[in-house]
Amino acid sequence: MTATAAPTSATEGLLVRCGRASCPGERTFWFIGHKRADFEATSGLVEALMERYQRLDILFTVPDLETRRWLRRRFPRAVVLPPPLPFDVFASRYMINLNVRGLMVLGEPTAEDRSILRAAYRRAAPAAIAQTPGESGTADSFAALAERVQHHFVTSEAARSQLLDAGIDAERITLLQGDGAARAAAALPVISYLLGLDLKLMRSTQRPIRRRLEQLALKCMAQPRLRRLLAAKVQRIDTVAELRETLGNPGTILCLGNGPSSEDSEVAEVDHDCLFRVNHVWLDRGFLTEPDMVFTGSKATLALVKGAIFGLQSIKSEARLLVTRFLLPHFPRVRYATIERFGLYLNEPRWRGIRPTNGAAMLATAVALQPPRLVISGIDLFSHPAGTYPGDTATPNAYSPGHEAESELALLLAALSLYQGELVILSSALRERWEEHRQAGPAARDAGRRG
């Protein structure tokens, strides 16, 4: 994010309250404090978040103008604003306009902070509190917020005991000890986990009417007679064999991620009879815009891409799609496959807790189809010198929060290891990692036998 001149207090508040302020980043983590000492105590965690998640914007709010000026000097890449007015509508405006995906209250929540926690809960944005309960019984107030707060950070065993006595589950409490670096190291995995939560699915879970509609939609698709009646609106492909047949038993599948190599000149020369793509950022660029299958979880992609089979990662994502289709009759007929139903390696216990990208789901599906030839490009592991996407040098070349480079690479290599046909990798970064993996494989097996 590019730092700009600090606006006046009145102006910066007005912009957000009127709904005209926004962050250019994809996601925002919000630190809510009351005095400078709150932010000084958590500066190590902020620095660690900025280093680890280059595509994550940091938002600070604090009432004191001098503290805001200090924050802008201390963290010039961050967004620094006064807190919203203490009404739910203004807190919700911050949440939506700034795309807040998680937040932390520094200190005991005030009445103003509680409106923010309510807004976060409605948006399913996970919230944490970093505060040491005192002897005045402040833990009881935390118990009252239990539903709206996912995690508590404390700095003493006494504070931890107070929270336990107030009914807070132990797994939702992290004890921070040592210096600032040690505390940041203990807190970062928790914040990373919160950032990795799928908020769209969480919103479905916590909204009773929506949850019942989704359950009903899945039950309808489970009934053969109802499913036939609904075939004019939705068609689900249940097996890899059925997908292969629907795609016309392709001889060559071209898998394109969204990295710069997806539009290299050699990609245009690839002779293929089936094209897989991810999401829809490629639509406006006019290059290979008629895919046979698109892997996504985005409602925007479902609305914008025409004629393709949609690949959805999970049954929960399927339920969201079905409700959208049933409640909005103007949407055209959709064909889709739920990758979780295929029983691929992605669902094995060893990958539990890892959230694959749609690109990993695409590659896993292509490998499961076992075409005679598989060509891959555009999976540049966010390391291409030309940037993140074709023609985009502004977006930081890094994975979005919720996805980790090491685990994502492990998923991709696991897929490639299962493929048995002719493999062509045009993405140099992935090709190099795959060659290293292949060369290390025999040596690792020999070492295992010697052990």
Disulfide bonds with the S-S distance in Angstrom:
none
